[in-house]
Amino acid sequence: MIKSWRPAFFAGLLLRLVLPWYGHGFRYMDEHWQVIEPANHLVHPAWPWSITTEWRDGLRSWIYPWLVSLPMRLAEALGMNDALNIVSFTRMLHGLLAAVAIPLVYLSVDKLTARRSKKSALLAAWMVALWPFAIYCGFHTQGDMIGALFVLCGACAPMLLKKESHAYLAAGFAFGIALALKIDLAVAGLGFGIWQLLGGGMKRALWLVAGVAPLVALVGFVDFVTWGTWFHSVTAHARANLVEGVGNQWGVMPWYGHVLYFFDITSAPALLAAAALPFFWSALSKQLRAVWFMNIFFVAVFCAIPHKEKRFLAPLLYTAIVAAFATLAVARARVSKATLRWLVPAAIGLFAVHFATNAVTYLVRRPWWDRLEAIHTAGLAPGIEKMFSPQWPAIFYLSRTVPSEAIGAERETIRAKTKGLKSFSVATDWKDLSPFTELGFRCAAWPAGTPDLKSNAVDAEPNGSAAASVQDPVPRALLCTLANQ
């Protein structure tokens, strides 16, 4: 039997370094509009349309987009001009960082089980390494997902560092990084701090506050520099989502929606461990109870929010796996062999089925990619003088090697923008191409063999992104040339 976490680490690392170059697109569209586009604006200020709604209205901090813009700049400095290569490079670096979660999960479970269950620690490490949702979260550029690593660091620092003051100061700092990446993740640190207070650990709570304070100050200062008001993005985001319910326009779910999502992202191990909690809670260590309380507190808070998405619970991915496998190790020692004989095979079977469906969902299907692929492809058409994208504010995928522009769909705008051109490309899902043909252009799908325009269902979860029954046209890349050429 493998007795080291290193094979799991290198397997998980390899997947997170390779898949970004093949798994283009995304399952959650906010990765693009909340991160990639504003980061692109910081790299290319001349493309103002990259400032999406939430940044125009000051609803989010510029900290994470600025961090994402750094590898984008590096990619361009290394000579990468293709948008796919730039985003793949950026995601690969995210995957490199996220792979650190694998040994941390192993060490945390090993510590929580008093080093009596190496098997549980190894299984937890392998789940983080190979679980499709964990792989997806590892290399995608969303604050919820990369923030999970820092939530893990915050929850597990007290287990891994010997001196209490250092441990809780480091925990607070890690939780601070998480909230700086996305303010919603402050709920995790708050839950962890409340548990320390409930347990009489006032000194621990104060060390947590001392650790998180510099990052809170940074969020406020960045808002002051960018918006002119301290903590502008925090208050504006809270007002828009908690008071005005802006997010509800993308769909709402019953309160238990996030409970179901929690078990969906953590599968059979968390389901079994949660079922065991009422029977074995008193047998769990104080540190393990703290991790469970933080997870439960986070889920409970987000259950109260009408608009729900599975990615909102991604920050708990690693801590839930830690809590699950450490708890199962405790329960296993206290459950009869007769019960284990049927329970373990049943759990393995459930996990295997869930793993397969999870792999299809997160590593194979990318329901939003067809929209952006047309924009990228149109920029590669040969001999074009200009490239247009008249319908989506997806500026990042515009060509960097030919003049590119996102324009409105009005005929007069198209006439003005195409004046004097003999050849251009366009990414569009229009069935009616008369705005171009009326100007004397002949437009054909490029490259040859591109599927004809047709209607297909948008594949999305019923979380507000799009209903599964909604019909959307498939975008195409078109090469347009003057008919008399």
C-alpha positions in Angstrom: 0.0 0.0 0.0 1.2 3.5 -0.7 2.2 5.1 2.6 3.1 8.6 1.4 1.0 11.6 0.3 3.5 12.4 -2.5 2.0 10.2 -5.2 -1.3 11.8 -4.7 0.3 15.2 -4.8 2.1 14.6 -8.0 -1.0 13.1 -9.6 -3.1 16.0 -8.6 -0.4 18.5 -9.6 -0.1 17.0 -13.1 -3.8 17.2 -13.7 -4.0 20.8 -12.5 -1.0 21.8 -14.8 -2.2 19.9 -17.9 -6.0 20.3 -17.9 -6.0 24.1 -18.2 -4.5 23.8 -21.7 -7.3 21.5 -22.8 -10.4 22.3 -20.7 -11.2 25.7 -22.2 -14.2 27.7 -21.2 -15.9 27.3 -17.8 -19.0 26.0 -16.2 -19.7 29.1 -14.1 -19.9 32.2 -16.2 -19.0 34.5 -13.4 -15.4 33.3 -13.7 -15.3 35.2 -16.9 -17.4 38.3 -16.1 -16.3 38.7 -12.5 -12.6 37.9 -12.9 -11.1 37.5 -16.4 -12.7 40.6 -17.9 -11.8 43.1 -15.2 -8.3 41.6 -15.0 -8.1 42.0 -18.8 -9.0 45.7 -18.4 -6.1 46.2 -16.0 -3.8 44.7 -18.7 -5.5 46.5 -21.6 -7.1 49.8 -20.3 -7.9 50.7 -23.9 -10.6 48.0 -23.9 -13.1 49.7 -21.5 -15.8 47.2 -22.1 -13.9 44.8 -20.0 -15.1 46.7 -17.0 -18.2 44.6 -16.3 -21.3 45.7 -14.3 -20.1 44.8 -10.8 -16.9 46.9 -11.2 -18.7 49.8 -12.8 -21.0 49.9 -9.9 -18.3 49.3 -7.3 -19.8 46.0 -6.0 -16.5 44.1 -5.8 -12.9 44.8 -4.8 -10.1 45.1 -7.4 -7.7 43.0 -5.4 -8.3 39.6 -7.0 -8.6 40.8 -10.6 -5.3 42.7 -10.0 -3.7 39.4 -8.8 -5.1 37.6 -11.9 -3.8 40.3 -14.2 -0.2 39.6 -13.1 0.1 36.1 -14.8 -1.8 37.6 -17.7 0.9 40.3 -18.1 3.6 37.6 -17.7 2.0 35.5 -20.4 2.0 38.4 -22.8 5.6 39.3 -21.9 6.5 35.7 -22.7 5.1 36.2 -26.2 1.6 34.7 -25.8 -0.8 36.6 -28.0 -3.6 34.0 -28.2 -6.3 34.5 -25.5 -6.6 30.8 -25.0 -2.9 30.5 -24.2 -3.1 33.5 -21.8 -6.0 32.2 -19.8 -4.6 28.6 -19.8 -1.3 29.9 -18.4 -3.1 31.9 -15.8 -5.2 28.9 -14.8 -2.1 26.6 -14.7 -0.5 28.9 -12.1 -3.7 28.7 -10.1 -3.5 24.9 -10.3 0.1 25.0 -9.1 -1.0 26.9 -6.0 -4.1 24.8 -5.4 -2.1 21.6 -5.4 -0.7 22.6 -2.0 -4.1 21.6 -0.6 -3.3 17.9 -1.1 -0.4 17.6 1.4 -2.2 20.0 3.8 -5.3 17.9 3.8 -3.2 14.8 4.5 -1.3 16.4 7.3 -4.5 17.8 8.8 -6.4 14.5 8.9 -3.3 12.7 10.2 -3.1 15.3 13.0 -6.8 15.1 13.8 -6.6 11.3 14.1 -3.6 11.5 16.4 -1.6 9.8 13.6 -3.6 6.6 14.2 -5.2 6.5 10.8 -2.8 7.0 8.0 -5.3 5.3 5.7 -7.9 8.0 6.3 -5.3 10.7 5.7 -4.2 9.1 2.4 -7.7 8.6 1.2 -8.5 12.3 1.9 -5.4 13.4 0.0 -6.3 11.2 -3.0 -9.8 12.5 -3.0 -8.5 16.1 -3.2 -6.1 15.1 -5.9 -8.6 13.2 -8.2 -12.1 14.4 -7.2 -13.3 16.2 -10.4 -14.9 19.2 -8.6 -11.6 19.6 -6.7 -9.6 19.6 -10.0 -12.0 22.1 -11.6 -11.8 24.4 -8.5 -8.0 24.0 -8.5 -7.3 25.6 -11.9 -10.2 27.9 -12.4 -9.9 31.6 -11.6 -12.7 32.3 -9.1 -12.4 33.7 -5.7 -14.7 31.0 -4.2 -12.4 28.3 -5.5 -8.8 29.6 -4.9 -10.1 31.0 -1.6 -10.8 27.4 -0.5 -7.0 26.9 -0.1 -6.8 29.8 2.4 -9.9 28.7 4.3 -8.1 25.3 4.7 -5.0 27.0 5.9 -7.0 29.1 8.4 -8.9 26.1 9.8 -5.8 23.8 10.0 -3.1 26.2 11.2 -4.0 25.5 14.9 -3.4 21.8 14.2 -0.1 22.1 12.4 1.7 24.9 14.4 2.8 24.2 17.9 2.8 27.7 19.5 -0.8 28.8 20.1 -0.2 32.5 19.4 1.6 31.8 16.1 -1.1 29.2 15.1 -4.1 31.5 15.6 -2.3 34.6 14.2 -1.5 32.5 11.0 -5.1 31.3 10.9 -6.4 34.8 11.0 -4.0 35.9 8.3 -5.1 33.0 6.1 -8.8 33.8 6.6 -7.9 37.4 5.9 -6.4 36.4 2.5 -9.6 34.5 1.7 -11.9 37.5 2.4 -9.6 39.7 0.4 -10.0 37.4 -2.6 -13.8 37.4 -2.1 -15.5 39.2 0.7 -18.2 36.4 1.1 -15.5 34.1 2.4 -15.4 36.2 5.6 -18.2 34.0 6.8 -15.7 31.1 7.2 -13.4 33.1 9.4 -16.3 34.4 11.4 -17.6 30.9 12.0 -14.2 29.7 13.1 -13.8 32.7 15.5 -17.3 32.3 17.0 -16.4 28.7 17.9 -13.2 29.8 19.7 -15.3 32.3 21.7 -17.9 29.7 22.5 -15.1 27.4 23.8 -13.8 30.1 26.1 -10.8 30.9 23.9 -10.9 34.7 24.1 -7.1 34.9 23.7 -7.3 32.7 20.5 -10.1 34.9 19.1 -8.0 38.0 19.7 -5.0 36.4 17.9 -7.4 35.6 15.0 -8.5 39.2 14.9 -4.9 40.4 14.9 -4.1 38.1 12.0 -7.1 39.1 9.9 -6.9 42.9 10.6 -4.2 43.8 8.1 -6.1 42.1 5.2 -9.3 43.8 6.3 -7.5 47.2 6.3 -6.1 46.3 2.8 -9.6 45.7 1.4 -10.7 49.1 2.8 -7.7 50.9 1.5 -8.0 49.4 -2.0 -11.6 50.5 -2.0 -10.6 54.0 -0.9 -8.1 54.2 -3.7 -10.4 52.8 -6.4 -13.8 54.0 -5.3 -13.0 57.0 -3.0 -14.7 55.4 0.0 -13.4 53.0 2.6 -15.0 49.5 2.3 -17.1 50.8 -0.6 -17.2 47.3 -2.3 -18.1 45.6 1.0 -21.1 47.8 1.7 -22.3 48.1 -1.9 -22.1 44.3 -2.3 -24.0 43.7 0.9 -26.7 46.3 0.0 -27.1 44.9 -3.6 -27.4 41.3 -2.5 -28.8 41.3 1.0 -31.1 44.3 0.8 -32.0 44.8 -2.8 -31.8 41.1 -3.8 -30.0 41.8 -7.1 -28.8 38.3 -7.3 -32.3 36.9 -7.1 -32.9 37.8 -10.8 -30.6 34.8 -11.6 -32.9 32.4 -9.8 -33.7 31.4 -6.2 -33.9 28.1 -4.4 -35.4 26.8 -1.1 -33.2 27.1 2.0 -32.0 23.5 1.8 -30.5 24.0 -1.7 -27.0 24.7 -0.2 -27.3 21.7 2.0 -27.7 19.5 -1.1 -24.9 21.4 -2.8 -22.6 20.8 0.2 -23.0 17.0 -0.1 -22.8 17.2 -3.9 -19.3 18.8 -3.8 -18.0 16.4 -1.1 -19.9 13.2 -2.0 -20.3 10.0 0.1 -17.5 10.7 2.7 -19.1 13.9 3.9 -22.6 12.4 3.8 -21.6 9.4 5.9 -19.6 11.6 8.3 -22.5 14.0 8.8 -24.8 11.1 9.5 -22.3 9.9 12.1 -22.0 13.2 13.9 -25.0 12.8 16.3 -23.5 9.5 17.5 -19.8 10.4 17.8 -19.7 14.1 18.4 -18.5 13.7 21.9 -15.6 11.5 20.7 -14.3 14.1 18.3 -11.4 16.3 19.3 -11.9 20.0 20.0 -10.0 20.9 16.8 -12.2 18.7 14.7 -15.3 20.1 16.2 -14.1 23.6 15.3 -13.7 22.6 11.6 -17.2 21.1 11.6 -18.7 24.1 13.3 -17.1 26.4 10.7 -18.5 24.3 7.8 -22.0 24.1 9.3 -22.0 27.8 10.1 -21.0 28.7 6.6 -23.7 26.5 5.0 -26.3 27.8 7.4 -25.5 31.4 6.6 -25.7 30.8 2.8 -28.9 28.8 3.2 -30.5 32.1 4.3 -29.6 33.7 0.9 -32.3 33.1 -1.7 -29.9 33.0 -4.7 -27.9 29.8 -4.5 -25.1 28.4 -6.6 -22.9 25.3 -6.0 -19.7 27.4 -6.3 -20.7 29.5 -3.3 -19.8 26.4 -1.2 -16.5 25.8 -2.9 -14.6 27.5 -0.1 -15.5 24.5 2.1 -14.3 21.9 -0.3 -11.0 21.0 1.5 -12.2 21.6 5.0 -15.2 19.4 4.5 -13.0 16.6 3.2 -10.7 17.0 6.2 -13.7 16.9 8.6 -15.3 14.0 6.8 -12.3 11.6 6.7 -11.2 12.5 10.3 -14.7 11.8 11.5 -15.0 8.5 9.6 -11.7 7.4 11.2 -13.2 8.0 14.6 -16.5 6.3 13.7 -14.8 3.3 12.1 -13.1 2.3 15.3 -16.5 2.3 17.1 -18.8 0.6 14.5 -19.2 -3.2 14.4 -17.5 -5.2 11.7 -20.9 -6.5 10.6 -22.1 -3.0 9.9 -18.9 -2.1 8.0 -19.3 -5.2 5.8 -22.3 -3.7 4.0 -21.8 0.0 4.7 -18.3 0.3 3.1 -19.3 -1.4 -0.2 -22.4 0.7 -0.4 -20.5 3.9 0.2 -17.9 2.9 -2.4 -20.6 2.2 -5.0 -22.3 5.5 -4.3 -19.0 7.4 -4.6 -18.1 5.6 -7.9 -21.4 6.6 -9.5 -21.1 10.2 -8.2 -17.4 10.4 -9.4 -18.4 9.4 -12.9 -21.2 12.0 -13.1 -19.0 14.6 -11.5 -16.2 14.0 -14.1 -18.7 14.5 -17.0 -20.0 17.7 -15.3 -16.8 19.4 -14.5 -14.1 17.9 -16.7 -16.0 17.2 -20.0 -18.9 19.6 -20.5 -18.3 23.3 -20.7 -21.8 24.9 -21.4 -20.6 28.5 -21.8 -17.6 27.8 -24.0 -19.5 27.7 -27.3 -20.3 31.4 -26.9 -16.7 32.4 -26.4 -15.2 29.9 -28.9 -16.8 31.8 -31.8 -15.1 35.0 -30.7 -11.7 33.3 -30.4 -12.1 31.5 -33.7 -13.2 34.6 -35.6 -9.9 36.3 -34.6 -7.9 33.5 -36.4 -9.6 33.9 -39.8 -7.0 34.5 -42.5 -6.4 37.8 -44.3 -8.9 39.9 -42.2 -8.5 43.6 -41.7 -10.7 43.7 -38.6 -12.7 41.4 -36.3 -16.0 42.2 -34.7 -18.1 40.7 -31.9 -21.4 42.5 -31.9 -23.3 40.7 -29.1 -21.3 39.6 -26.1 -19.2 41.8 -23.8 -16.5 39.1 -23.9 -13.6 41.4 -24.7 -10.9 39.1 -23.4 -11.3 36.7 -26.3 -11.0 39.3 -29.0 -7.9 39.0 -31.2 -4.7 40.6 -30.1 -3.1 40.3 -33.5 -5.6 42.1 -35.7 -7.8 45.2 -34.9 -10.7 43.9 -32.8 -13.8 45.6 -31.5 -17.1 44.8 -29.7 -19.9 46.8 -31.4 -23.6 47.2 -31.2 -26.0 45.5 -33.5 -27.5 48.6 -35.1 -27.2 48.7 -38.9 -25.8 52.3 -38.9 -23.1 51.2 -36.4 -22.2 48.3 -38.6 -22.1 50.4 -41.7 -19.8 52.9 -40.0 -17.5 50.3 -38.6 -17.1 48.3 -41.8 -16.7 51.3 -44.1 -13.6 50.8 -46.3 -13.1 47.2 -45.3 -12.7 44.4 -47.9 -12.5 41.5 -45.4 -13.3 41.0 -41.8 -14.6 38.4 -39.4 -17.5 38.4 -37.0 -18.6 36.2 -34.1 -22.4 36.1 -34.0 -25.4 33.9 -33.5 -27.6 35.9 -35.9 -29.8 33.9 -38.2 -30.4 37.0 -40.3 -27.1 38.3 -41.9 -28.8 41.0 -43.9 -26.9 43.8 -41.9 -23.8 42.6 -43.7 -25.2 41.4 -47.1 -27.0 44.7 -47.5 -23.5 46.3 -47.5 -22.3 44.0 -50.2 -20.5 41.5 -48.0 -20.7 37.7 -48.5 -20.4 35.9 -45.1 -19.7 32.3 -44.6 -18.9 30.1 -41.6 -15.2 29.9 -40.9 -13.5 27.5 -40.8 -15.2 25.4 -43.4 -17.3 22.7 -41.7 -18.5 24.9 -38.9 -22.0 23.7 -37.9 -24.9 25.6 -39.3 -26.7 28.0 -37.0 -29.2 26.1 -34.9 -30.9 26.1 -31.6 -29.7 24.1 -28.6 -30.4 23.9 -24.9 -28.0 25.8 -22.6 -26.6 23.3 -20.3 -26.6 24.8 -16.9 -27.6 24.1 -13.4 -30.9 25.4 -12.2 -29.1 27.9 -10.0 -30.0 31.0 -11.9 -27.2 31.0 -14.5 -29.7 29.7 -17.1 -32.6 27.3 -16.9 -31.9 23.9 -18.5 -34.9 24.4 -20.8 -33.8 27.7 -22.2 -33.1 27.6 -25.9 -30.1 29.6 -27.1 -28.6 30.0 -30.6 -25.2 28.5 -31.2 -22.7 31.3 -32.0 -20.5 31.0 -35.1 -17.4 32.6 -36.5 -18.1 34.2 -39.9 -15.6 35.3 -42.6 -17.0 38.3 -44.5 -15.6 39.5 -47.8 -16.9 42.0 -50.4 -19.1 40.1 -52.9 -17.3 41.6 -55.9 -13.8 40.7 -54.8 
